[in-house]
Every structure is written in structure tokens, then in C-alpha cells.
């Protein structure tokens, strides 16, 4: 008989191989679960860095929305409000209406003109039809009643949703302001 036949006759070898097979199977199952968890995490679903065309579209449309709804002229505040009703949705409509209420009162008497220009934005999250952006903007406020102009920078976050082929802002976070 060959040496190989003698090795297989050893009573502990099959048991050791069975235990090794079970251990390797458990390691494989654990590894597969870990890989699935990594691929299924929120960061893996975030396409902000991998889908550059969609990210660019999102940034462009949100920039246009912010430049429109956060700029107004005392002679026609209603124009900005009407635009906001179509460019904003959900909670953002209520938030905007609360913010613009003071403007409606003060703008005509102070003859206010506000121009908001987004200078930069970053997409924190883009998953399917939802996104979260950090917005940096410059604002120029002119009181024509006193011939005064002031400049300021602002930063805030917005949530956006894609509906009917376009992005809309659904939430505005001014970081406690």
C-alpha cells in the first residue's frame, strides 16, 4: 500500500478537514455579509461623486432656484413669491413664506433690492431623486430710500427632490438663523 493510503486511514485527518471546511465556510459567509454591508451603505448609494452629469445638472438647477427665490425688488416682491411657489416644494414653501413675510412689510417702505448670487455649492448626498447640498452665496442688499448698499456672504444647506424632470428645493436649513 502507498503512503497516501496510509494517510487517509489516519482517523483524525477527515475530522480535521471537516472542521477546516466549516471554518472556511463561516469565514466566506462572514466576508460576503461584510461586502454586502459595504455596498449597501448610504455612502455606496451616494452618487454625488460618481454621476458627474447628474451632479452638475443638480447644482445648476439649484443655483438658478436660489438666485431666483432669494433675490427680490421692492417694486415686485410678488414676482419672486410666485416663482418660489413653483421652484420650492414641501417644507421649503412654508419656510420661504415665513422668511418673505418680513420682506413683504419692509421692502416697499425701505425700497429694498436684494440680489443673491450662488458662488459655490457642494453636493453632500445624491441618492436617486433626493439630494442634499451646501450652498455658499453672496448677497447685495440695496436700500434705495437711503442710497445704501451692503454686502454679505451666507452659507446654508438645502434638500432637493427631482420631480417631473426638474429639481425643486424641499427643505432649507439656515443653521439656526
VENKA-V136311 format. One record per helix or strand of 2 or more residues. SS is the DSSP state (h for helix, s for strand). FROM is the first residue (numbers start at 1). TO is the last residue. If there is no record, write none. Layout:
# VENKA-V136311
ss: [SS,SS]
from: [FROM,FROM]
to: [TO,TO]
This chain:
# VENKA-V136311
ss: [h,h,h,h,s,h,h,s,s,s,s]
from: [3,11,42,52,72,74,91,112,130,148,166]
to: [9,39,45,69,73,87,110,127,143,163,173]
